[in-house]
Amino acid sequence: MAARFDPSGPLRGTLRPPPDKSVSHRAALIAAMGEGETAIEGYLDSADTRSTLTAIEALGARVEGVDATGIEPVIRVRGVGLRGPAGADIDVGNAGTLLRLLPGWLAGQETGAWALDGDDSIRCRPVDRIAEPLRLMGARLRCRDGRLPPLRVEAAPLRGISYRLPVASAQVKSCLLFAGLLAAGETRLAEPLSSRDHTERMLVAAGAEVERQDGAVGVRPAVRLEPGEIVVPADFSSAAFFVVAALLVPGSDLTLAGVGLNPTRTGLLSILARMGAEIEVEGEGERGGEPSGRIRVRPSQLRAAEVGGAEIPLAIDELPLVALAACFAEGTTTIRDAAELRRKESDRVATASEALAALGGRVEPTEDGIRIEGGGGLRGGAVDSHGDHRIAMLGAVAGLTSRQGVEVEGMDAAAVSYPGFEADLASLLRGG
């Protein structure tokens, strides 16, 4: 499905973005691992997160509050316990988070076998980065060509390990933390840089022994988890598209409410501040271990910046938006140390660079990032999402800021994380 986005007037008003996708995935999985019933408030209704609910039902969990018409404000999950998932074939759809997290839980079961597969995009996403450390723990796994889905997992006794992640990855870390709950002895994971910590926060709230010390995360085997209640804040990654749009469209004055402000997720704000953006952030406290608050954005004159190192894992999903903003900044911006972008729903170094260059941006992909010569803005043109939800929404924001407008081919990919994106955007263009 194609959609056109023309140069716009200002974005004004207040918007609460949809619930956090990363937290929603983890909430459903940990609720399924739990004993008794878990209430999840604000679970995201999207294609990816529905895949996770379907998966836990296939494993034997009972889910209430979900039907074809929508997901209720509070859903209830009756878990199967840490050691209770039934054997099943799991269709993960396009949900890479599900593909990489779920095997950690399944691998340490006493009995059972599971096959995980998905759509054409998922079949191109490597799983060797979870398979290799899981095998070190004793897991029995098979995957296509040694690295690609379908992935078959067979129950096996696991042992705790000390392991240094080659790259900072919250998905790999979370998978191994789940496995560590079922392993004999402590599992200790060292990260080269800190990555998202939603899993650690949620496991601690559910009663697991998880601690961070000296740049590593340790988990000890658990008998049971009791999540009880999990609250999902609004998704910072979804809010980020509107943040950048309001920075670049003259006359905008936008407030985003109830947004998750977990410091392992909000690296974009620090990067934009260094580029000269004037963004106001007001915290509103924590619910369920996740801080949230309000973000107010108005247009700003931007300057180029060097982006790399420790800030990359804290802004990994938002780096294409940094590249878009850099097209309008004075000077040359370099994004480096971001090879992880090549392993997302698409190779986002390639797809983001291709999209912005097609629209007139002076953009050059590098081995581990993107180089952007700013100051010229964007002419406009056409963008192919390549089935990647974030590239689709990147194209939409680019259209608002361009001189001639942008046609986005495959705009329906946005439904993977943000089904109401176009409606919310239209509302803000009308003044909220």
N, C-alpha and C positions, 0 to 999 in steps of 0.2 A: 504494500500500500504506500503510495506517495502522498506527501503533504507539502504545501508551500508556506513559507514564513517570510513575510515582507518586512522591510524596515518599519519600525514601529514608533509610536509615541511612548511616553514614559510608563514604567511599571509602578503602580501605586496601590497601597492598601496593606492589609495584614493577611498572611496565609500560614496555616499550619500544614507543612508538608506531610506526605504519607508516612506511616510507621517505618522504622528502621529495618531494612532488609536483613542485614547481618545479624542483628539481635533476634529478629523473628525466626530465622533458621535455627539458631542455637536454642532459643526458647522451646521450640517444638521438640527438638532432639533430646534436650535435657529433661523436659517433661515426660517424654516417652521412656527415658531411663529411670524416672522417679517411681516412688511408691505412692499409691493413692492418687488423688486428683490434684492437678495443677491448674490454676486459673491464670490465663494469659490475657492481659489487658492491652489492646491496641495492636493485635497481630496484623501484619501487612497482608492485604488481599492482592496478590499478583500471581502470575504464572509460576514463577520460581518457588515462591513460598507455599503455594498450593501443592507443588510437587513434593515438598517436604512433608506436608500433612498426609498426602496419599501414601508416602513411603512409610511413615510410622504406623498408619492404619494397617498396611500390609504386614508389618512386623507384630501386630497384635494390639496396639494401643487403640483406645476408643476416643474419638474426637467429637465433641458436641459444640454446636454453634456455627456450623459451616454448611452451606448448601450452594446450589448452582447460582442463586441470586446474590450471594455475598457472604461475608464473614462478620459475625456479630462483634460489638465492641469488646466483649469478653468471651473468649472461647475456653472450653474445659477439656483437658486431656487426662485420661486415666492411663497411667503408664503401665509398662510390663515389668518394670524393675531392671536393674543393671544386667541381670543374667537371664532375662526372659524373652528376648525377641525370637519370633518364629522364623524359620527358613522361608525365603521368598525371592522372587525376581523383582527387582526394583527399577522402575523407569524414572530416572532423575530429570527427564525433560531437558531443559537448558540450564539446570541449576548446578553450576560448578561447585558452589559451597557445599551442597548436599553430597555431591560425588566425592569430595575430598575429606569431609568430616565423618560421614557415616561409617566408612570401613574401620575406623579406629575402635568404634564400639563393637562392631560385629566380629572383628578378628579375634577377640579374647573370649568368645563364648565357649561353653563346654560341648555343645552339639549344634549342628545346623550348617547350612551352606546358603550363600546369597550371590546373585548375579546382578551387577549394577550396569545399566546401559542408559543411553539417552538419544538426543537428536543428533543430526549431522555435525553440528557445532561441537557438542560434547565429545563426539568420537574423535575430534582432533585435539582434545585437551589432554596433555600428558598427566599420568598418575604415578609416574616413577618416583616423584619426590615424596609421596607418602608410602609407596610400596617398599622402597629400599629400607627406611628405618623400621617399618613395621616388620619386615622380614628379620631384621636384627633382633627384634623382640620375640621372634618365634612364630610370627604369623605365616599362614599359608595362603598365598595370593597368586593369581594368574591374570595376566592382561595381554592384550593383542600387541604383537611385536615387542613385547617386553616393557611397553611404556604407555599404551593407549587403551581406552575402554573398547569393548566391555571388560569389566573387572569382576573376577570371581573370587569370593572370599569363603574360606572354609574354617570352621571353628578350630581353635588350637590353644594350648596353654601358652601364656605370654610371660616374659620376664622383664623386669624393669631395666632400663639402660640409661647411661649418660650419653647424650647425643648433641652435637653442635650442628644447628641448622645451617646449610650452606648459604642461604639467603633468608632475610627476614620475611616470614610468611605466616600470617595469623591462621590460615587454613591448615597448613602442615602442622603447626604448633598445636592447634585445637584437636586435630585427628590423633596426635600422639598423646595428648592429655587424656582423651577419652580412652585410648588403649591402656594408659597407665592406671586408670581406675580399676582395671581387671587384671593387671600384671602382678607377679610376685616381686615384692620389693619396690623401692622408690624409682620413679622415672624422672630424670633431670634433663632439661632442655636448655641449652645455651643458644642465645640469638646474637647474631652480629650487630643488630640494631633492634630496638624495641618495636614490636608490631601491636596491632589491636589486641586489647585485653578483655573483650566482652566475655569470652569463654571462662577465663579465670574468675572474673567477678561473679558470673552466674553459678559456677561450680561451688565457690565458697559459700554463696547464699544458700545453696542446696545442701550444704553440710560436708562437702569434700575437703580434704586436707591439701590445699594448694598454697604455695608460698613463692615469692620472688625474692631472690638474693643474689647479689653480685652478677647481675646481668643474665641470670638463669631463672627458669621456672621449674619448680619441683612439684610432683604429685605423688601421693601414696595411695595404695589400693583402698577401695571403699567397699563397704558392705551394702550400703543403701544410700540413695539420694532422696531428699524430700524438698523439692522446690517450693511447694505451697502456692506461691503467687509470683508472677513475673510481669513487670511493666515494660512495655516497649516504647521508647521515645520516638519523636519524629526523626526521620532519616536525614542526617547531615549531608550525605552524598546526594540525595534528591534536592535538598535546599541549595546545594552548591551551584546548580544551574541558574537559579534565580539570583543568587548572590552576584555571580559574574554578569548576568544580564543587566541587573540594576546598576552595577558599577559602570557599564559601558553605554547604556541608553540615556541620553540627556534628559534631565527633568525627573528622573525616577526618585521615589522615596518609598522604600519597601521594608516591611517588618515581617520576619519569619518567626513564628511562635512555637514553643514547646520542642525546640530542636535539640537533639542529643549533642552534648558538648564534651563527650569523653575525650580527654586530651590525646589519646592514641588515634583519634579520627580527624582532628580539626587542624591538621597541618596546613591546609589551604589558607586558613585565616592568617597564619603567621607569614606565609609566603606573600599573600596579597598585601599585608601591612608593610612588608619590606619593599613592595613595589609602589607604595604610596597610597594605598586604598584607605579610606576613612570608614571603618566599620565599627559600629558600637555593639558590644556583647554584654548582656545582662543575665547572670546566672539566676536560676530559680530553685536550686537545691537538687537533691538526689531522690530517686525512687527506684528501689530494687538495685541499688549500686551504680546506676547510670545517671550522671549529671545532665541537666537540660536547662534551656534558657531561651532568651529572645535575641535575635540578630537584626540590627537595623542597618540598611545599606543605602547609600546615595552615591551619585556619580563622582568619580575621582580621576585626576590626571595620574597616569601610571608611568613608571620608569622600569627599565629592564632589571633583571636580577639573575644571579647564579643560584640554581636550585639543585641540591644533591645531598648526599650523605645521610645523616640521621633523620632528616625531614621527609625523605622519600616514602618510607613505610607509613608515615602519618598522613600522607596525601595521595596514596597510590592511585585511588580511583578518580581523583580530581585532577591529575596531571594533564590530561587533554584540555581541561578548562584553563589551566595555567597557560598552556600553549595558545589558546584562543585569546586570553587577555593580553598575552605578550605581543600579539599582532598589533595591538593598539598602544603599546607602551613605547616610550622613547628609548632607543638603544637595542642591543642584542641580548636576548635571554637564552641561557643554555640550561637545559634539563639533562642531568646525567645520573648515573647509578640507578637507572630505572629499567633495567632489562626485564624485571618482573612484569612490566606492562605488555611484553610480547606474549605472555602466557594467560591473558585474560580471555573474555568471550571471543575476542578477535585479537590479532596482534595490534595492540593499540598504538604502539610506536608507528607502525606502518599506516593503519587506518586513519588515525588522527592527523598524521602528517599529510597523507594523501588528500583528506577532506579539506584541510585548511589551505593547502597549495592549490587545489582545484578552485577555491573561492578567491584566489588572488593573494593569499598570504605568502610571505617569503619564509618558507619553512623547509628545513632539511632534516630528515631522520638520521640518527647516528646509531652506532651499535647498541648503546645503552641509554638512549634518550632522544631529545629533539633540540635543534637549534633554530631559534626564531629571530629574524631581523624585523624589529617592530617599526611603528610609526606610520605605516601605510594603511592600516585597517584592512578591511575585506571588501572586495568588489561584489561578490555574490556568484551564484551559479548553481551547481547541482552536487549533491553528496549522496553516496551509497552507504547505508548503515552497516552493510555486511552482516546483518542480523544481530548487531551489537546494540543493546539498549542505550548505552552511554554515548555511543557515536551518533545515534539517532537524535538524542536530545541535544548533543553538542551542535549538530547541524541546525536544529531549531533556533538555538540561542544565536548562532552565527548569522542566521537570516535576519533576526531583529536588529543586529548591529551592523549589517552590511549596507552597501549603497544601492544594490539592485535586487536583493532578496535571494532566498535559497530554496531550492526544491530538494526535499529529503526523500530518497527512495528507501522503502523499508521502514517507514516511521512506526509501523505497528510493533516493531521490536521494543519500543519503549514500554509496552505492557508487561515485559518481564519484571520490571521493578516499579514502574510508575504508570498504571493504567489511566489515571486521570490527568496526566501531564498537560495535554493540550487544552483541556477544559480549565485547569487552574491558571495556565498561562493567559488564556483569553480573558479570564476574570480579572487578573491583575492589569491587563491592558485596558480594561474598561474602568479601572479605578478601584478594584477590590470588591 
